[in-house]
């Protein structure tokens, strides 16, 4: 049994690079929709002399996915994984990814490991494929998260190795004096001038990337291949080379706030047996060591596409890799209106922050709106049926037999028009009317 201390937050999740929006306790309502307007305004404005927009239009999503998916598959076919001890947290092992080459030429590829599954996700009429390396799906009797729940996780995020080697000489293009193998030094465009690559010691590695040159003296070459780390896309001996975020201690993450690829993979997992929700007094939780454990390979269209978070080192149009451990799930009701947040996805697109999920069009999406139809009756009070659970004192008056409501506002439709009261501004019946 694992026993840990968690700083548990139900409404405000720890800020991390996975977020599409920052979520703050007091102003999250207005922020969600205002963010899109702010971003649009920033993109539309420019400080150049002629005040014209300078933002390059994003690539076509369908074309990007068509070009990107074969590269992800190629990566899975040419790389293998090794599980190594995690010095920061012995509860789970780090998934180390490496190329199948040289001393590793006999390794089994990720693609042929027998652990890879695929899942197709459609967004904006584009079909994306995420590839999931499932080490453990969790315990079948434990709760499975929805796209809107809070999850207790550890994770590690990294970018794909970009080991482009056009001439196959073992030197990546970026460090190769003759990347195309035509027998002539390559020429780069620098400040609009042609600059020929130089290889003073004639070892095939351009001087700017060669560990042997005086200008690179003291710079690290972690894998000893003669190429300094700054010019080595692979750098196999450094497992942190491509890592942009890493959380070794469990924390709660809101599924609403993570990238699509993460969210759609995690809904297929379950948590650990023996999981208990945090103690309200000290935040401790329990769980066994049979937690869900997965590594996912996510195309850029289900990650950050052309707009990665600043300061993370993630480039535009980059596919990402996340290794995630899922310990437990807490069903979320962000506005405490009696309706689980996942049920407030009215258009069924597994997103809660679009206009189709804002019934009263007040810029506060239903999942964070205590009065979804703005009829003056809080959603939770539009739960009318006589209470069926006589063991629970819902109104806290000391008498569990006189409560009104069954805990489900979705099944109350006073005028019989097929629209539940909490979404129907014409129906203003309240359970307080009969208390």
Rosetta blueprint (number, residue, H / E / L):
1 X L
2 X E
3 X E
4 X E
5 X E
6 X L
7 X L
8 X L
9 X L
10 X L
11 X L
12 X L
13 X L
14 X L
15 X L
16 X L
17 X L
18 X L
19 X L
20 X L
21 X L
22 X L
23 X L
24 X L
25 X L
26 X L
27 X L
28 X H
29 X H
30 X H
31 X H
32 X H
33 X H
34 X H
35 X H
36 X H
37 X H
38 X H
39 X H
40 X H
41 X H
42 X H
43 X H
44 X H
45 X L
46 X L
47 X L
48 X L
49 X L
50 X L
51 X L
52 X L
53 X L
54 X L
55 X L
56 X L
57 X L
58 X L
59 X L
60 X L
61 X H
62 X H
63 X H
64 X H
65 X H
66 X H
67 X H
68 X H
69 X H
70 X H
71 X H
72 X H
73 X H
74 X H
75 X H
76 X H
77 X H
78 X H
79 X E
80 X E
81 X E
82 X E
83 X E
84 X E
85 X L
86 X L
87 X L
88 X L
89 X L
90 X L
91 X L
92 X L
93 X L
94 X E
95 X E
96 X E
97 X E
98 X E
99 X E
100 X L
101 X L
102 X H
103 X H
104 X H
105 X L
106 X L
107 X L
108 X L
109 X L
110 X L
111 X L
112 X L
113 X L
114 X L
115 X L
116 X E
117 X E
118 X E
119 X E
120 X E
121 X E
122 X E
123 X E
124 X L
125 X L
126 X E
127 X E
128 X E
129 X E
130 X E
131 X E
132 X E
133 X E
134 X E
135 X E
136 X E
137 X L
138 X L
139 X L
140 X L
141 X L
142 X L
143 X L
144 X E
145 X L
146 X L
147 X L
148 X L
149 X L
150 X E
151 X E
152 X E
153 X E
154 X E
155 X E
156 X E
157 X E
158 X E
159 X E
160 X L
161 X L
162 X L
163 X L
164 X L
165 X L
166 X L
167 X L
168 X L
169 X L
170 X L
171 X L
172 X L
173 X H
174 X H
175 X H
176 X E
177 X L
178 X L
179 X L
180 X L
181 X L
182 X L
183 X L
184 X L
185 X L
186 X L
187 X E
188 X E
189 X E
190 X E
191 X L
192 X L
193 X E
194 X E
195 X E
196 X E
197 X L
198 X L
199 X L
200 X L
201 X L
202 X L
203 X L
204 X L
205 X E
206 X L
207 X H
208 X H
209 X H
210 X E
211 X L
212 X L
213 X L
214 X H
215 X H
216 X H
217 X L
218 X L
219 X L
220 X L
221 X L
222 X L
223 X L
224 X L
225 X L
226 X L
227 X E
228 X L
229 X H
230 X H
231 X H
232 X L
233 X L
234 X L
235 X L
236 X L
237 X L
238 X L
239 X L
240 X L
241 X L
242 X L
243 X E
244 X E
245 X E
246 X E
247 X E
248 X E
249 X E
250 X E
251 X E
252 X E
253 X E
254 X E
255 X H
256 X H
257 X H
258 X L
259 X L
260 X H
261 X H
262 X H
263 X H
264 X H
265 X H
266 X H
267 X L
268 X L
269 X L
270 X E
271 X L
272 X L
273 X L
274 X L
275 X L
276 X L
277 X L
278 X L
279 X L
280 X L
281 X L
282 X L
283 X L
284 X E
285 X E
286 X E
287 X E
288 X L
289 X L
290 X L
291 X L
292 X E
293 X E
294 X E
295 X E
296 X E
297 X E
298 X E
299 X L
300 X H
301 X H
302 X H
303 X L
304 X L
305 X L
306 X L
307 X L
308 X L
309 X L
310 X L
311 X L
312 X L
313 X L
314 X L
315 X L
316 X L
317 X L
318 X L
319 X L
320 X E
321 X E
322 X E
323 X E
324 X E
325 X E
326 X E
327 X E
328 X E
329 X E
330 X E
331 X L
332 X L
333 X L
334 X L
335 X L
336 X L
337 X L
338 X L
339 X L
340 X L
341 X H
342 X H
343 X H
344 X H
345 X L
346 X L
347 X L
348 X L
349 X L
350 X L
351 X L
352 X L
353 X L
354 X L
355 X H
356 X H
357 X H
358 X L
359 X L
360 X L
361 X L
362 X L
363 X L
364 X L
365 X L
366 X H
367 X H
368 X H
369 X L
370 X L
371 X L
372 X L
373 X L
374 X L
375 X L
376 X L
377 X L
378 X L
379 X H
380 X H
381 X H
382 X H
383 X L
384 X L
385 X L
386 X E
387 X L
388 X L
389 X L
390 X L
391 X L
392 X L
393 X L
394 X L
395 X L
396 X L
397 X L
398 X L
399 X L
400 X L
401 X L
402 X L
403 X L
404 X E
405 X L
406 X L
407 X L
408 X L
409 X H
410 X H
411 X H
412 X L
413 X L
414 X L
415 X L
416 X L
417 X L
418 X L
419 X L
420 X L
421 X H
422 X H
423 X H
424 X L
425 X L
426 X L
427 X L
428 X L
429 X L
430 X L
431 X H
432 X H
433 X H
434 X L
435 X L
